[in-house]
Amino acid sequence: MDIPKIFNISESAHRIHNPFTDAKFATLGAVLRLEPETRIVDLGSGSGEMLCTWARDYKITGTGVDMSELFSKQAKLRAKELGVENRVKFIHADAAGYVDNEKCGVAACVGATWIGGGVAGTIELLRKSLKDNGIILIGEPYWKKLPSTESIAKGCLANAISDFQLLPEFVESLEKLGYDVVEMVLADEEGWDRYEAAKWLTMRRWLEANPNDDFYKEVRAELDLAPKRHVTYTREYLGWGVFALMAR
């Protein structure tokens, strides 16, 4: 059980596996007004940066679940580095269907809503781990402007224009599911650059170190495409944000 190999290679040096920066995660933690000992479950927790830094800064406790064996190991190392290994734990497992063994004040899926078959299904999954009046966090892309062609959408790694919505439509869709949107923090171009551009050096270093690897051609092809794809499509068309929800 693991994520596709290209992500374990290209994002192996990432601490954050989405377009957020350290500052954005700090802002998110602050605006949520986290109380000490708030319990958080994070599905698709990556290398654990959100839980680890919030455990350090806000004294939360929590559990992260991720399919990547590499990222799960990195999350445990990060917890030790920040001295919060007694506050947070990380599980290498498929987060799809995961329900925490105790109710949480915050249930999050920040950039992996495929685990629930989409936004609505993921919200329903997170709700099962949530206390009454708890907060759900959903991280999801949206269109900054609507692509004029399907080829542009595919340049943003969407399957079709219909995969994402414009921001007003996306917020309205959350409300239609029966939730108040009580906060949001949106990524910016710098965050996208740090997420995407950081992959390029990692891939180049991997290619230099692994010239005879069976996966060499795939990584080489991705590095050939990724910079042009990002500056042509992602930066212009794709937004990303984390939205805090409370049931009505």
N, C-alpha and C positions, 0 to 999 in steps of 0.2 A: 504494500500500500504506500503510494507516494504520489506527488504531483508530477506533471511532465518534466522530463530531464532538463529541457531548455530553461525552465524557471529556476531549478536548483543550481544551474550554472550561471545564468545571467544575473540572478539576484542574490548570489551567494555572499556578496559583500554588503548587502543592504541590511540596515537595521529596521527600516520601515518599508513595507511592501505595497505601498500605495502612494498617491501624490501628496501626502501630508509631509510636513517638515516637523522637526522637534518643536518648533514654536507653535505650530498649529495644534499638535496634540496637547501642549501645555494650555493653550487657549481653550480647547475643548474641555479639559479637566476643570479649568477654572469656571467656565460658564455653567457647567453642570452642578456647581456648588456641592461637590462631593464631601460628605461627612466622613470622619475617621471610622474605620471598620465597615464601611459600605462594602458589600460583597458584589463582585462583578463576574459574570461569565462572558468569555470572548470566544466566539466560534469563528475559526479561521484566523487564529491569533498570530500567525507568522512567527517572527523572531521575538515576539513578546514585548515590544517596546512600549506599547500603550499601558499594559498592566504593570510592567516593571517600574516605569517612571511615575505612574500614578501611585503605586505602592510606596515609592520613595517620597513623593511630594505631598500626597494626600492621605497616606496611611490606610489605603483600601486593602481588601483581601480579594483573592479571586482565582479563577481557573481559566486557562487558555487551552483550546483544542485545535490541532492543526494536522493536516495529512502529510506535510513535508517532514521527513525524519530529520533532515539537515536543519530546517528552521526551528523545529522543536528543541533540538540540542542547543542551538544558538540562544533560544529563549531561556533555557535553564542556566546557561553560562552568563547571560545578561543579568538574571536575577541574583546570581552569586556576586557578580561585579558590583551591583548596586546595593548589596546587602539586604535584599528583600526575599531571599529564598524561603523564609518562614512565613511569608505573607501570600505568595503566589505560587501556583504549581502549573506545570504544562504537561499536556497529555498528547502523545503522538497517536492520533486516531482520526477516523472520518467523522467530521463534525455533523454530518447530515443525520438528523434524528437524535442528536445528543441533548439530553435534558439534565440539568445540574441536580445533584442530590440534595441540595437545599435551596430555598427560594432566595433570589438575588434582588438587590436594589437596582442594578443595571444589568441588562442582557444585551450583548452587542454582537453584531456581525458587520465588520468594517471592511467591505470590499470582497465578500465571498457569498453573495446571495444565491449563487448556484446551489448551495447546500440545501436550500429549501425549494428549489425549482423556480426561483424568482423572488421578487421583493415580498409579495403577499404571503407566500409559503414560508419564507424565512421569518417574517414577523410573527406568524402563527407559531412557528417552532420556538422562537425566543420567548414568546409569551408564557410557554409552559414552565420556564425557569424563573419567572418574574413574580415578585411580591405584588400585592395590591398597591396601586399608585406608584409602581416602579417605572423606570425609564428604559425604553428600547432605543438602541443606537443602530442606525442603518447607514452604511457607507455605500454610495452608489454613483455611477456616472450619470450625466445628463448632457443634453446638447446645449452648448452655449449659443449656437445658431444652427438652424436646421440645414443639414446637407442638401444640396440640390440634386444629387444623384446617389444611387446605391453604391457606386464605386468609391465615392468619398466616404460613405459610412464604413465600407470595408477597409478603407485606409486607416480608419480609427479602430480597427479590429472588431467592429461590430459585424454581425451577420447581415443586418439590414437596418435601414433608417428607423424602422419600428421598434428596434431593440431598446432605444432610449427615448426620453421625452425632453421637451424644453423644461426649464426649471419651474415655471408657474404650473405647468401641467403635472409635473412630477409631485409637487407639493399638494396639489389638489387630489391626486390619486391616493396619497397617504391619508388625507382627510376622509376620503370616501371609504377607506378601510375601517374607519371608526376611531381615528387617532387625532389628537391635537399635536401639531408640530410646535414644540415648546422651545427649541433652540436649533441652530444650525451653524456649522463652521465649514466654509468652502475652501477648497484648494485654489492656489493661484499658479501662474505660469512658472514661477520659481520652483514650486513643489513638483510640477510636472517635469521640469528639467532635471531636478535632482533624482526623481524616480526613474525617468527614462534614460537620461544621458549617463547616469552612473553605471548602467548595464554595459555600455559600450566598452569602457576600459576593462571591466571585469571579463567580458567575452574575449577581448584582444589578449589579455594576459593568459586566459585559459587556452586559447589557440596556440600561443607561443609555448606553453608548457605541455601541450597534448597533441603534437603534430600527427601522431599515428592513431589517435583515438577514432573508433568507429563513428562517433558523433561529430567529428571535425567538420564535415561538409555542412551539416545542419547549422552549427554555430557560425561558420563562415558565412552562410547565406543570410542568417539573421542579422549579423553585423553589417553586411552589405546593405540591407534594407532599412534597418532601424533608424539611423539618423535622419535619412530623407523622409521616412514616414512620419517621424515625430514633428519635424519642422514644417512639413507640408500639411499635415492633417490634425494630429492630436492637439497641438498648441492652439490652433485656430478654432476648432470645432467642439472639443470635448471638455466638459466641466466635470467636477467630482466634488462630493461633499459628504459630510456626516450629519445626519438629521436625527434629532432627539424627539422621541414620540412618547405620549402618555395616552392611555385608553380613555375615551370619553365616558 
